[in-house]
Amino acid sequence: MNPAAGLRVVFIGGSWCVPCKKFLPTVRAVCEARGVPLEVLSMDGAEGLKRPDPSLRVSAVPTLLVLDATGREIRRSSGGTMSPQALGAWLTSGGL
């Protein structure tokens, strides 16, 4: 499936967050299989990753966002993980 023009997924985690570390490989695999652009950010800037812009209003990690080409939020999931199947369905409902 080709993502809608300009849509991308943003994963926001933290180096201290065990669920983030376990969930990120699933997010990477599902996005790669669907040809969906993925940006990975870190709340603490660990491993040279960019920190999220405060305008994203991250209150829990892991946070997944679907953003359009202008940066407008289409979907958000915060503070939990999903199975690959559930993540695929979540992305589909967000236009990916």
C-alpha positions in Angstrom: 0.0 0.0 0.0 1.3 3.5 -0.9 0.7 6.1 1.8 -1.3 9.1 0.9 0.8 11.9 -0.4 2.8 13.6 2.3 1.5 11.5 5.3 4.1 10.2 7.7 4.4 8.4 11.0 6.3 10.0 13.9 7.3 7.7 16.8 8.3 9.4 20.1 10.0 7.5 22.8 12.6 7.8 25.5 15.8 5.9 26.4 14.3 5.0 29.8 11.1 3.7 28.3 11.1 -0.1 28.1 7.8 -0.3 26.2 9.2 2.2 23.7 12.2 0.0 23.1 10.1 -3.1 22.6 7.5 -1.3 20.3 9.9 0.6 18.0 10.9 -2.6 16.0 7.3 -3.3 15.4 6.6 0.2 14.2 9.7 0.1 11.9 8.7 -3.2 10.4 5.1 -2.3 9.8 6.0 1.1 8.3 8.6 -0.4 6.1 6.3 -3.1 4.8 3.7 -0.4 3.9 6.2 2.0 2.5 5.3 4.6 5.1 7.8 7.3 6.0 8.8 7.0 9.7 10.5 9.7 11.8 11.8 8.6 15.3 12.2 11.2 18.0 13.4 10.9 21.6 12.2 12.9 24.6 15.7 12.9 26.0 17.7 13.2 22.7 19.3 9.8 23.3 21.4 8.2 20.6 21.6 11.4 18.6 17.8 11.5 17.9 16.0 14.8 17.6 13.8 15.9 20.4 10.1 16.4 19.6 8.9 20.0 19.1 6.9 21.2 22.1 4.0 21.9 19.7 3.5 18.2 19.5 2.3 18.2 23.1 3.7 14.8 24.1 2.4 13.8 27.5 3.2 10.0 27.5 5.5 7.7 25.7 5.5 5.8 23.4 3.5 8.3 21.3 2.6 7.6 17.6 1.5 10.3 15.3 0.3 10.4 11.7 1.1 13.8 10.3 0.2 15.4 6.9 2.7 17.2 4.7 2.1 20.5 6.7 2.7 18.8 10.1 -1.0 18.7 10.9 -1.9 15.8 13.2 -4.2 13.2 11.7 -4.1 10.5 14.4 -2.5 10.0 17.8 -1.8 7.1 20.1 -0.1 7.7 23.4 1.2 5.6 26.3 0.6 2.2 24.8 1.8 -0.4 22.3 0.0 -2.5 19.7 0.4 -5.8 17.9 1.5 -5.6 14.3 -2.0 -6.3 13.2 -3.5 -3.6 15.4 -0.9 -1.1 14.3 -1.7 -1.9 10.6 -5.4 -1.3 11.3 -4.6 1.9 13.1 -2.5 3.2 10.2 -5.2 2.2 7.7 -7.8 4.2 9.6 -5.4 7.2 9.5 -5.1 7.1 5.8 -2.0 5.0 5.4 
